[in-house]
């Protein structure tokens, strides 16, 4: 069976080795006589899968002991509501949440947060067309904010933070890392909360990770639904309700695969190489354009535009014929987008670069 190169932004490409192992174990996991899909989430087989997945994730990200790893549902969009519902109890009402607006996803977070609190957009790249991260010394932060929220990689706009923001006092830093978690080294201890939808660098859609510092587990508003209350989820080992068991299983296979390859440091090395290769091809002449300032170009999501956009359909048809799929840009911004997550092999990037050069030459 031939495999194409899938540049989708999510659900996204998974490691071939992981897919093969899942296929081999589909009908009978480790002699249990059951598929993981059929297992009770409270049975010893799945509990072992769950514990190993958490242990491997902790090792990969060097998660400190005073952080809970929560396997939740609802995606990153769901966490846009879950985060304020869990953190606004820290401050008297009406509380203020600070945001740095760097693109479409932080914009969605801002819109959702306004349902629950005052919002202060401390800095925004909107006027410049979201081509970078506003310098931190220009941010207008609220001294007693409930928290500061950033999206450290904008999946649609292709803007990635190249630094961990600093906060003052006891203001927690909350980061949506959905589209670049496990792609580069981070210091988890610099953040109060990190959340990420799984369907980009971790596994199938349906699973959401939340890393929450222990001291932030008891700040929920009374109206927070119990199933989304971080303390309740933590106390139940992420099994307050039936978790997305098969998605956790696949995530665990991905974590083990990344460890075998050399961990996050090796992923970062590979991702730097892939991104440099692709951006160099886009910058080679003015046939293609990437609008993001070089210092903030995402290593994961690379939006680009043809100089003559009347050629877009022809470009996509030619790419599909060569097995280069899901290159159409998000409907809100148009153009093209190549998502080159951990599981995209460098051979896929080489194939895309060869096609970019060929198409521009024609």
Secondary structure, DSSP 8 states (H G I E B T S, - for coil): ----EE--SSS----HHHHHHHHHTSS-STTSSS-GGGS-TTSHHHHHHHHHHHHHHHHHHT--TTEEEEEESSHHHHHHHHHHHHHGGGS-SS-EEEEEE-SHHHHHHHHHHTTTSEEEEEEE-GGGTS-S---GGG----TT-SEEEEESEETTTTEE-SS-----TT-EEEEE-TTTTTSS---GGG-SEEEEESTTTTSSTT-EEEEEEGGGTT---TTS-GGG-HHHHHHTTT-SS---HHHHHHHHHHHHHHHHHTHHHHHHHHHHHHHHHHHHHHHSSTTEE--S-GGGB-SSEEEEEESSGGGHHHHHHHHHHTTEE--B--TTT-SEEEE--TTS-HHHHHHHHHHHHHHHH-
